[in-house]
Amino acid sequence: MEMDTEPDRPYFFGDIGCWSERTEVHEAAALGHTLRLQELIQSGASVNIVAVDSITPLHEACIQGQTQCVRLLLDAGAQVDARNVDGSTPLCDACSAGSLECVQLLLERGATVNPALTSRTTSPLHEACMGGNSDCVRLVISKGAELEAYDLYYGTPLHVACANKHVDCAKALLNAGAKVNAARLHETALHHAAKVKNVELIEMLVEFGGNVYARDKHDKKPIDYTKHGSPPALCLQFYESTPLSLQHLSRVALRAALGTRAQEVVSKLSLPNRIIRYLCYC
């Protein structure tokens, strides 16, 4: 006896839409085809339909930095904090791509700057630091991005910036009050700077109070990850053997006491501009 079977249908998933293969809406959003995207929206296509990897058209537009498509999708009701299979939001993707305009637009439309982290998710700030997108780093920080957001694999955004040799991102984080000696498995940003052999990063981290004697889970100091006689090794050797000046220690102590308010408070002090610049690392 032959049984009746229904034709395959896409699987409806709550209020997000239907599981589907990558659609025309995804394609238009990714390629920046605004006229085609507008036609599809006007014809009733769902802007929240998700592909098999849970990527929405908004994710696609943000990954490619297609600001006009992002605007069209949001105007048509796209979910600004939709998550893909890895838990990433469109804001994460825009920060990763370094699209400042997309980041700004998403934040204006209510994107969560500190989405809950999972074992597979990094924050928008982590993503911006990973890509070396310092403008995006400064923007999300100004909107309240958590400086010490902790990713199980990477650690803090400062760890990410230093591991990827992104000096400008690291400086933006430190100026905003990121903890220079925050550790993941006892590994600090200075350990990362030593591993990537970046003297500029090493010097900057020490200026902000980085501990050259910190030991990681392998009981190694930052200098132990450098080659004897190399510029990074000589730099760390100098800091280990030369006491920090009282002036330097005072700046670090003041900045530590003020935390994330340091830039704002110091700039308002009744002090000579030269001292203000020193305290603000200008």
DAZIVEN-V996671 format. One record per residue. N is the residue number from 1. OMEGA is omega in whole degrees, 0 to 359 (NA if undefined). D_LAST is the distance of its C-alpha to the last C-alpha in Angstrom with 1 decimal. Layout:
N|OMEGA|D_LAST ; N|OMEGA|D_LAST
This chain:
1|183|82.7 ; 2|182|79.7 ; 3|175|76.8 ; 4|178|74.9 ; 5|178|71.2 ; 6|176|68.5 ; 7|180|66.3 ; 8|177|62.8 ; 9|173|60.3 ; 10|184|56.6 ; 11|181|55.6 ; 12|184|54.4 ; 13|177|51.4 ; 14|182|51.0 ; 15|182|49.3 ; 16|181|47.1 ; 17|182|49.8 ; 18|171|51.8 ; 19|183|51.2 ; 20|168|51.7 ; 21|180|51.1 ; 22|188|48.2 ; 23|175|49.4 ; 24|179|49.2 ; 25|176|46.6 ; 26|183|44.4 ; 27|181|45.0 ; 28|180|44.3 ; 29|182|41.1 ; 30|184|39.8 ; 31|180|40.8 ; 32|179|39.6 ; 33|188|43.1 ; 34|181|42.7 ; 35|179|46.2 ; 36|179|47.8 ; 37|179|45.7 ; 38|178|46.7 ; 39|181|50.4 ; 40|179|50.3 ; 41|181|48.8 ; 42|179|51.4 ; 43|175|54.1 ; 44|179|53.3 ; 45|181|51.3 ; 46|178|49.3 ; 47|181|45.5 ; 48|178|45.3 ; 49|184|47.6 ; 50|176|46.3 ; 51|185|47.1 ; 52|178|48.4 ; 53|178|44.9 ; 54|178|44.0 ; 55|177|41.7 ; 56|175|42.0 ; 57|179|41.7 ; 58|174|38.4 ; 59|183|37.1 ; 60|181|38.3 ; 61|181|36.7 ; 62|178|33.3 ; 63|182|33.5 ; 64|179|34.1 ; 65|182|31.6 ; 66|187|34.6 ; 67|182|33.1 ; 68|177|36.3 ; 69|176|38.4 ; 70|180|36.2 ; 71|179|36.7 ; 72|182|40.5 ; 73|180|40.8 ; 74|178|39.0 ; 75|182|41.1 ; 76|175|44.2 ; 77|178|43.3 ; 78|180|41.5 ; 79|189|40.3 ; 80|181|36.5 ; 81|178|36.2 ; 82|181|39.0 ; 83|176|38.7 ; 84|186|40.0 ; 85|178|41.8 ; 86|180|38.7 ; 87|181|37.5 ; 88|177|34.7 ; 89|175|34.2 ; 90|179|33.6 ; 91|175|29.9 ; 92|182|29.6 ; 93|179|31.1 ; 94|177|28.9 ; 95|178|25.7 ; 96|181|27.3 ; 97|181|28.2 ; 98|180|24.8 ; 99|183|26.5 ; 100|181|24.0 ; 101|178|26.9 ; 102|180|29.1 ; 103|180|26.6 ; 104|182|26.1 ; 105|180|29.9 ; 106|180|30.7 ; 107|178|28.4 ; 108|182|30.0 ; 109|172|33.4 ; 110|178|32.8 ; 111|180|31.7 ; 112|184|31.0 ; 113|179|27.4 ; 114|179|28.4 ; 115|179|31.9 ; 116|181|33.9 ; 117|174|33.4 ; 118|180|36.5 ; 119|182|37.2 ; 120|189|36.8 ; 121|169|33.9 ; 122|181|30.1 ; 123|174|27.9 ; 124|179|26.4 ; 125|175|22.9 ; 126|183|24.4 ; 127|179|25.9 ; 128|179|22.7 ; 129|179|21.0 ; 130|181|24.2 ; 131|181|24.2 ; 132|184|20.6 ; 133|189|20.2 ; 134|177|16.6 ; 135|177|17.4 ; 136|177|20.2 ; 137|182|18.2 ; 138|182|15.9 ; 139|182|19.1 ; 140|175|21.2 ; 141|180|18.6 ; 142|179|18.5 ; 143|175|22.3 ; 144|178|22.5 ; 145|181|22.6 ; 146|184|23.3 ; 147|182|20.5 ; 148|176|23.2 ; 149|189|25.9 ; 150|176|28.1 ; 151|186|30.0 ; 152|183|32.9 ; 153|187|32.4 ; 154|187|28.7 ; 155|182|27.3 ; 156|175|24.0 ; 157|179|21.8 ; 158|175|19.3 ; 159|182|22.4 ; 160|181|23.2 ; 161|182|19.9 ; 162|179|20.0 ; 163|180|23.7 ; 164|175|23.3 ; 165|182|20.5 ; 166|186|18.2 ; 167|182|14.7 ; 168|179|13.0 ; 169|179|15.2 ; 170|180|14.5 ; 171|178|10.7 ; 172|179|11.7 ; 173|182|14.2 ; 174|178|12.4 ; 175|180|9.7 ; 176|177|13.0 ; 177|177|14.6 ; 178|181|16.7 ; 179|187|18.7 ; 180|183|17.6 ; 181|174|21.2 ; 182|186|23.2 ; 183|169|26.2 ; 184|186|28.9 ; 185|180|32.0 ; 186|180|29.9 ; 187|182|27.8 ; 188|176|24.0 ; 189|180|21.2 ; 190|174|21.0 ; 191|179|24.7 ; 192|180|24.0 ; 193|178|21.3 ; 194|181|23.9 ; 195|181|26.7 ; 196|173|25.0 ; 197|183|24.2 ; 198|183|20.5 ; 199|181|18.8 ; 200|178|15.3 ; 201|180|15.8 ; 202|181|17.4 ; 203|181|14.7 ; 204|180|12.0 ; 205|178|14.7 ; 206|178|15.5 ; 207|180|12.1 ; 208|176|12.4 ; 209|179|16.0 ; 210|183|18.1 ; 211|182|21.6 ; 212|182|23.0 ; 213|181|26.4 ; 214|181|26.7 ; 215|181|30.0 ; 216|183|30.9 ; 217|177|34.5 ; 218|181|35.7 ; 219|180|34.6 ; 220|173|32.1 ; 221|178|28.8 ; 222|183|26.0 ; 223|181|27.2 ; 224|178|30.7 ; 225|179|29.7 ; 226|177|28.8 ; 227|183|31.2 ; 228|178|32.1 ; 229|179|30.6 ; 230|178|28.2 ; 231|178|24.5 ; 232|180|23.5 ; 233|180|26.2 ; 234|179|25.3 ; 235|181|21.7 ; 236|177|22.9 ; 237|178|25.7 ; 238|182|23.3 ; 239|178|21.5 ; 240|185|24.9 ; 241|183|26.4 ; 242|179|23.7 ; 243|178|23.0 ; 244|181|19.4 ; 245|177|18.5 ; 246|178|19.1 ; 247|179|15.6 ; 248|181|14.3 ; 249|180|17.0 ; 250|179|16.4 ; 251|181|12.8 ; 252|181|14.4 ; 253|179|17.3 ; 254|181|15.6 ; 255|180|13.7 ; 256|180|17.1 ; 257|182|19.0 ; 258|178|17.1 ; 259|184|17.1 ; 260|179|16.5 ; 261|189|16.1 ; 262|183|13.0 ; 263|183|10.6 ; 264|184|13.5 ; 265|183|14.8 ; 266|182|11.9 ; 267|181|11.1 ; 268|181|14.9 ; 269|178|15.3 ; 270|182|17.0 ; 271|176|14.7 ; 272|182|13.6 ; 273|181|10.5 ; 274|179|9.4 ; 275|177|9.9 ; 276|180|8.4 ; 277|179|4.9 ; 278|181|6.2 ; 279|180|7.8 ; 280|180|5.4 ; 281|179|3.8 ; 282|NA|0.0
